[in-house]
Amino acid sequence: MNIQAPLPLNPSPNTAQPDSGLRLFQRVTAEILQINGTQAVISIDGHPIVARLVSQQEAAQLAGKKVAQFIVTAMDQEAITLKIFNPPQPSAAGSGVGLPVQEMALRILQEYGLPVRPELLLLARAALAQHLEISPENLQKMLAALGGGSWGQAEAEMAAAMLAAGLPLNEETLAVALRARSIYPQGLVNLIGGLQSAQANPSLTAEQTKLLQTLQNLFQHLLLPAGADAQTLASRIREAVRFGGRTLENILLRAGEGIEGQPGQSHWMEAVRLITALRQNGLGEVAEQVQRFLDQARMSGLLNLPPQPVPGEGAWAEARMLLARPVSGDERGFLPVRLRVARREKGGAARIDPLHTTLNIQVEVQPDRVFQVALSVVGRQMRVVVTAPDVQWLSETRSEMPSLEEALQDLGYNLQDSRVEVGQVDWMPSALSPEPARPSLAWVDLEV
């Protein structure tokens, strides 16, 4: 689709930006610390806030809940008023419940005085699916990223998803996101499996065998070996975070400025060099497989850029990796691992403050069964909550808590509170793969 003229931009009303950092009509996800009547004490990104709920009925709905989503409905110098936010659920086709998405998109375009064209309706529907505000500004941003070439529903949905997540949206970042649809850790599994299959070919030349072995050794460092000592695991985690947690553009910029290389940087540059060597030696299929994985890693780094604007749950850095373990029978050889750490706005930049942050570690021990460790740090005081998928994990986990407390003390932290419990933990997808009527990618629960 091709758009010849820019859209008219009608200014929308500004909302207040108080000292608390919250904005009127902002959506936030927070931990519930205490409820007393219509007064609630909540925690957003580790910051306790006293707020007022709109009614006693809403206060009753929060009984027993640890986390909830709210909308800031009013605020002044004395109080912040919150209303529980229940995201709309998509209705079944033909059920007659709710306003059809097409009609909603049509009405919104008409309210802004925009032309009702098929491409604008497509963008409006994609924005609605991501709970993204449909405004002339947002439509113009998506159009600019989509460019003047041919595009359709998949491209529109991806553009809306990136904009809703606060990611930089332009033609290049959108192209990377569209190429990197599969999940980054799964891409690593596919790549290593492909390299092993390629090496089993008996007709390989000596140079081809050497190239494949070099690649295998290069990407093997991104796996966490189960049962390894703490020093080895720490080293592998650092390498995996540096490789998948930074953008290629950042790596090239640092190299251009003459900044000393890091392991993640050397892995990137070596992988790019080897792609050319693979193609020159008749291994074009393997080269394409490596390129797809690098696109996924590049998108992983892009997702760690500070979102603009910063969503209600704050800015987070994330890294995904794999835990490799010996297998027997039909067990999985690789367990997905997810690390998330909260950033704080300081000096105009979102940085990780080791004395004021939240660290969340998840391991998917079985499909849809997640073991989670959440550490909340304020000063030198630390709180740890361990959530196991079933009771079989409780005894061994509790027996490890004294050694964890001792290790934290050696690092200068005081374990103020700890809890081990059984519970269901959501495992969120890492790559942008938008679907209609799904929650916005900017929604991330405050995991404390």
PEMOVEN-V501165 format. One record per residue. RES is the residue in one small letter. SS is DSSP state (H for helix, E for strand, - for the rest). PHI is phi in radians with two decimals (NA if undefined). D_LAST is the distance of its C-alpha to the last C-alpha in Angstrom with 2 decimals. Layout:
BEGIN
RES_SS_PHI_D_LAST + RES_SS_PHI_D_LAST
END
This chain:
BEGIN
m_-_NA_44.68 + n_-_-2.29_45.99 + i_-_-1.85_45.38 + q_-_-1.48_48.28 + a_-_-2.22_47.26 + p_-_-1.19_44.12 + l_-_-1.41_42.60 + p_-_-1.19_43.30 + l_-_-1.82_40.34 + n_-_-1.65_40.21 + p_-_-1.10_38.04 + s_-_-1.78_35.22 + p_-_-1.12_34.37 + n_-_-1.46_31.88 + t_-_-1.88_29.03 + a_-_-1.22_28.16 + q_E_-2.23_25.74 + p_-_-1.28_24.95 + d_-_-1.12_23.72 + s_-_-1.17_20.20 + g_-_1.62_19.79 + l_-_-1.46_19.51 + r_E_-2.12_22.52 + l_-_-1.08_24.55 + f_-_1.23_23.86 + q_-_-1.31_20.67 + r_E_-1.72_18.18 + v_E_-2.28_14.51 + t_E_-2.05_11.34 + a_E_-2.48_9.22 + e_E_-1.48_7.26 + i_E_-1.60_10.37 + l_E_-1.64_11.01 + q_E_-2.79_14.77 + i_E_-2.19_17.69 + n_E_-2.40_21.22 + g_-_1.17_23.88 + t_-_-1.68_23.19 + q_E_-1.65_21.03 + a_E_-2.23_17.24 + v_E_-1.85_14.74 + i_E_-2.11_11.70 + s_E_-2.22_9.09 + i_E_-2.06_9.59 + d_-_0.98_8.50 + g_-_1.49_8.01 + h_E_-1.72_11.39 + p_E_-1.27_12.35 + i_E_-2.38_15.04 + v_E_-1.65_17.68 + a_E_-2.32_19.03 + r_E_-1.99_21.76 + l_E_-1.57_21.79 + v_-_-1.24_25.00 + s_-_-2.79_26.13 + q_H_-1.17_25.85 + q_H_-1.12_25.79 + e_H_-1.19_22.56 + a_H_-1.07_21.04 + a_H_-1.15_22.27 + q_H_-1.14_20.61 + l_-_-1.50_17.11 + a_-_-1.03_18.05 + g_-_1.45_15.86 + k_-_-1.54_13.25 + k_-_-1.73_9.50 + v_E_-2.39_9.23 + a_E_-2.62_12.43 + q_E_-1.82_14.40 + f_E_-2.33_16.86 + i_E_-2.02_19.98 + v_E_-1.36_21.12 + t_E_-1.67_24.61 + a_E_-2.78_25.99 + m_E_-2.80_25.47 + d_-_-2.52_27.81 + q_-_-1.20_28.00 + e_-_-1.78_27.10 + a_-_-2.72_24.37 + i_E_-1.99_22.09 + t_E_-1.86_22.66 + l_E_-2.09_20.30 + k_E_-2.15_21.34 + i_E_-1.07_19.34 + f_-_-1.79_19.66 + n_-_-1.94_20.85 + p_-_-1.05_21.68 + p_-_-1.11_25.30 + q_-_-1.65_26.12 + p_-_-1.14_29.02 + s_-_-1.54_32.16 + a_-_-1.16_34.42 + a_-_-1.06_37.43 + g_-_1.36_40.33 + s_-_-1.36_38.49 + g_-_1.37_39.55 + v_-_-1.69_36.17 + g_-_1.42_34.91 + l_-_-1.39_36.53 + p_-_-0.99_37.21 + v_H_-1.04_35.26 + q_H_-1.04_38.60 + e_H_-1.20_39.82 + m_H_-1.07_36.65 + a_H_-1.08_36.95 + l_H_-1.09_40.65 + r_H_-1.12_40.23 + i_H_-1.14_37.69 + l_H_-1.05_40.02 + q_H_-1.17_42.89 + e_H_-1.10_41.09 + y_-_-1.49_40.67 + g_-_1.25_44.29 + l_-_-1.56_43.43 + p_-_-1.17_45.80 + v_-_-1.52_44.90 + r_-_-1.95_45.22 + p_H_-0.95_43.89 + e_H_-1.21_41.69 + l_H_-1.26_40.08 + l_H_-1.11_39.50 + l_H_-1.12_37.83 + l_H_-1.16_35.47 + a_H_-1.12_34.80 + r_H_-1.11_33.94 + a_H_-1.10_31.57 + a_H_-1.14_29.84 + l_H_-1.06_29.59 + a_H_-1.09_28.02 + q_-_-1.72_25.16 + h_-_0.96_24.95 + l_-_-1.67_26.31 + e_-_-1.04_28.63 + i_-_-1.59_32.20 + s_-_-2.38_34.05 + p_H_-0.98_36.99 + e_H_-1.10_34.88 + n_H_-1.19_32.39 + l_H_-1.12_35.31 + q_H_-1.15_37.15 + k_H_-1.09_34.29 + m_H_-1.18_34.14 + l_H_-1.10_37.92 + a_H_-1.10_38.11 + a_H_-1.25_35.75 + l_H_-1.28_37.68 + g_-_1.25_40.90 + g_-_-1.66_44.39 + g_-_-1.49_44.53 + s_-_-1.52_44.01 + w_-_-2.59_40.61 + g_-_-2.53_39.43 + q_H_-1.10_36.58 + a_H_-1.06_34.44 + e_H_-1.19_34.68 + a_H_-1.12_34.04 + e_H_-1.15_30.87 + m_H_-1.17_29.52 + a_H_-1.08_30.44 + a_H_-1.14_28.70 + a_H_-1.10_25.50 + m_H_-1.16_25.49 + l_H_-1.17_26.28 + a_H_-1.13_23.54 + a_-_-1.44_20.99 + g_-_1.34_22.47 + l_-_-1.48_24.06 + p_-_-1.10_27.53 + l_-_-2.05_30.05 + n_-_-2.65_33.59 + e_H_-1.05_36.08 + e_H_-1.24_34.93 + t_H_-1.15_31.15 + l_H_-1.14_31.96 + a_H_-1.10_34.37 + v_H_-1.09_31.82 + a_H_-1.08_29.30 + l_H_-1.20_32.11 + r_H_-1.35_33.17 + a_-_-1.80_29.73 + r_-_-1.31_28.95 + s_-_-1.40_27.99 + i_-_-1.25_24.67 + y_H_-0.96_24.82 + p_H_-1.05_24.23 + q_H_-1.13_26.76 + g_H_-1.07_29.08 + l_H_-1.18_29.01 + v_H_-1.06_29.93 + n_H_-1.09_32.72 + l_H_-1.15_33.96 + i_H_-1.13_34.26 + g_H_-1.11_35.93 + g_H_-1.15_38.29 + l_H_-1.15_39.22 + q_H_-1.13_40.00 + s_H_-1.15_42.15 + a_H_-1.13_43.95 + q_H_-1.22_44.79 + a_-_-1.39_46.42 + n_-_-1.25_49.09 + p_-_-1.24_52.34 + s_-_-1.63_53.98 + l_-_-1.17_51.63 + t_-_-1.41_53.36 + a_H_-1.08_52.51 + e_H_-1.18_50.91 + q_H_-1.13_48.76 + t_H_-1.07_47.62 + k_H_-1.12_46.74 + l_H_-1.10_44.69 + l_H_-1.14_42.70 + q_H_-1.18_42.04 + t_H_-1.09_40.92 + l_H_-1.11_38.39 + q_H_-1.03_37.18 + n_H_-1.16_36.66 + l_H_-1.11_34.94 + f_H_-1.49_32.24 + q_H_-1.09_31.97 + h_-_-1.22_30.08 + l_-_-1.53_27.15 + l_E_-1.67_26.63 + l_E_-1.68_24.66 + p_E_-1.32_27.16 + a_-_-1.12_25.90 + g_-_1.47_27.13 + a_-_-1.29_27.63 + d_-_-1.24_27.24 + a_H_-1.08_24.27 + q_H_-1.13_26.39 + t_H_-1.14_27.36 + l_H_-1.07_23.87 + a_H_-1.07_22.68 + s_H_-1.13_25.75 + r_H_-1.16_25.28 + i_H_-1.08_21.65 + r_H_-1.05_22.93 + e_H_-1.12_25.77 + a_H_-1.14_23.76 + v_H_-1.16_21.35 + r_H_-1.15_24.45 + f_H_-1.34_26.28 + g_H_-1.70_23.86 + g_-_-1.81_21.65 + r_-_-2.19_24.59 + t_-_-1.41_27.25 + l_H_-1.05_30.83 + e_H_-1.07_31.98 + n_H_-1.13_29.95 + i_H_-1.13_31.47 + l_H_-1.15_34.95 + l_H_-1.11_34.60 + r_H_-1.12_33.74 + a_H_-1.14_36.64 + g_H_-1.18_38.95 + e_-_-1.53_38.14 + g_-_1.34_39.07 + i_-_-1.32_35.65 + e_-_-0.99_35.59 + g_-_-1.18_34.29 + q_-_-1.96_31.12 + p_H_-0.94_30.91 + g_H_-1.06_29.07 + q_H_-1.15_31.88 + s_H_-1.13_34.63 + h_H_-1.12_33.24 + w_H_-1.05_33.26 + m_H_-1.12_36.76 + e_H_-1.18_38.12 + a_H_-1.12_36.86 + v_H_-1.10_38.48 + r_H_-1.13_41.68 + l_H_-1.23_41.80 + i_H_-1.04_41.62 + t_H_-1.08_44.93 + a_H_-1.12_46.41 + l_H_-1.09_45.48 + r_H_-1.14_47.29 + q_H_-1.21_50.27 + n_-_-1.91_50.58 + g_-_1.32_50.55 + l_-_-2.03_46.91 + g_H_-1.09_45.97 + e_H_-1.13_43.91 + v_H_-1.15_41.68 + a_H_-1.04_41.47 + e_H_-1.16_40.19 + q_H_-1.15_37.55 + v_H_-1.13_36.36 + q_H_-1.09_36.45 + r_H_-1.10_34.27 + f_H_-1.15_31.65 + l_H_-1.13_31.83 + d_H_-1.10_31.35 + q_H_-1.14_28.15 + a_H_-1.14_26.96 + r_H_-1.12_28.08 + m_H_-1.17_26.12 + s_H_-1.05_22.97 + g_H_-1.18_23.63 + l_H_-1.10_24.42 + l_-_-1.14_21.06 + n_-_-1.60_19.53 + l_-_-1.16_21.75 + p_-_-1.01_20.10 + p_-_-1.17_20.50 + q_-_-2.21_23.12 + p_-_-1.32_22.39 + v_-_-1.20_18.71 + p_-_-1.19_16.91 + g_-_-1.06_14.99 + e_-_-1.45_11.51 + g_-_1.55_12.92 + a_-_-1.70_14.28 + w_E_-2.26_12.81 + a_E_-1.85_14.89 + e_E_-2.42_15.12 + a_E_-2.40_17.50 + r_E_-2.08_18.86 + m_E_-2.66_21.20 + l_E_-2.23_22.97 + l_E_-1.75_23.31 + a_E_-1.58_27.05 + r_-_-2.45_28.30 + p_-_-1.13_31.74 + v_-_-2.14_32.43 + s_-_-2.49_34.86 + g_-_1.20_36.05 + d_-_-1.74_33.93 + e_-_-1.19_30.64 + r_-_-1.39_28.76 + g_-_-1.39_29.43 + f_E_-2.25_26.34 + l_E_-1.90_22.71 + p_E_-1.15_20.45 + v_E_-2.17_17.58 + r_E_-2.28_14.90 + l_E_-2.03_13.11 + r_E_-2.27_10.98 + v_E_-2.39_10.56 + a_E_-1.36_10.24 + r_-_-1.81_13.70 + r_E_-2.08_15.21 + e_E_-1.27_18.52 + k_E_-2.61_21.09 + g_-_1.12_24.81 + g_-_1.42_24.63 + a_E_-2.26_22.60 + a_E_-1.58_18.96 + r_E_-2.17_18.37 + i_-_-1.51_15.77 + d_-_-1.77_15.76 + p_-_-1.13_15.19 + l_-_-1.81_14.97 + h_E_-2.77_12.36 + t_E_-2.77_9.75 + t_E_-2.28_6.58 + l_E_-1.99_8.05 + n_E_-2.18_7.63 + i_E_-2.10_10.90 + q_E_-2.17_12.55 + v_E_-2.25_16.15 + e_E_-1.48_18.22 + v_E_-1.24_20.43 + q_E_-2.54_22.56 + p_-_-0.91_22.91 + d_-_1.14_20.12 + r_E_-2.22_18.72 + v_E_-2.03_15.51 + f_E_-1.74_14.26 + q_E_-2.27_10.66 + v_E_-2.14_9.26 + a_E_-2.04_5.74 + l_E_-2.03_6.73 + s_E_-1.99_6.05 + v_E_-2.09_9.69 + v_E_-2.33_11.94 + g_-_1.16_15.55 + r_-_-1.84_16.22 + q_E_-1.65_13.86 + m_E_-2.29_10.99 + r_E_-2.09_8.60 + v_E_-2.19_8.35 + v_E_-2.17_7.56 + v_E_-1.87_10.20 + t_E_-2.03_11.12 + a_E_-1.79_14.83 + p_-_-1.26_17.05 + d_-_-2.74_19.70 + v_H_-1.18_21.05 + q_H_-1.10_23.03 + w_H_-1.52_20.11 + l_H_-1.12_19.26 + s_H_-1.05_22.20 + e_H_-1.17_22.04 + t_H_-1.13_18.31 + r_H_-1.11_18.74 + s_H_-1.20_21.80 + e_H_-1.52_19.96 + m_H_-1.10_17.59 + p_H_-1.05_20.45 + s_H_-1.20_21.18 + l_H_-1.14_17.60 + e_H_-1.08_17.76 + e_H_-1.13_21.20 + a_H_-1.14_20.23 + l_H_-1.15_17.55 + q_H_-1.11_20.30 + d_H_-1.10_22.69 + l_-_-1.54_20.51 + g_-_1.64_20.53 + y_-_-1.88_17.08 + n_E_-1.94_16.84 + l_E_-1.34_14.52 + q_E_-1.38_14.13 + d_E_-2.66_12.25 + s_E_-2.54_11.67 + r_E_-2.61_11.68 + v_E_-2.12_13.23 + e_E_-2.55_13.68 + v_E_-1.76_15.30 + g_-_-2.94_13.89 + q_-_-1.67_14.38 + v_-_-2.05_12.12 + d_-_-1.35_13.44 + w_-_-1.85_14.99 + m_-_-1.56_15.79 + p_-_-1.17_19.17 + s_-_-1.66_19.51 + a_-_-1.64_22.94 + l_-_-1.23_24.12 + s_-_-2.49_26.02 + p_-_-1.16_26.37 + e_-_-2.25_27.81 + p_-_-1.02_29.31 + a_-_1.05_27.35 + r_-_-1.76_23.95 + p_-_-1.08_20.81 + s_-_-1.08_20.68 + l_-_-1.14_19.33 + a_-_-1.37_17.62 + w_-_-1.39_15.25 + v_-_-2.41_11.89 + d_-_-1.08_9.02 + l_-_-1.35_6.10 + e_-_-1.62_3.81 + v_-_-2.12_0.00
END
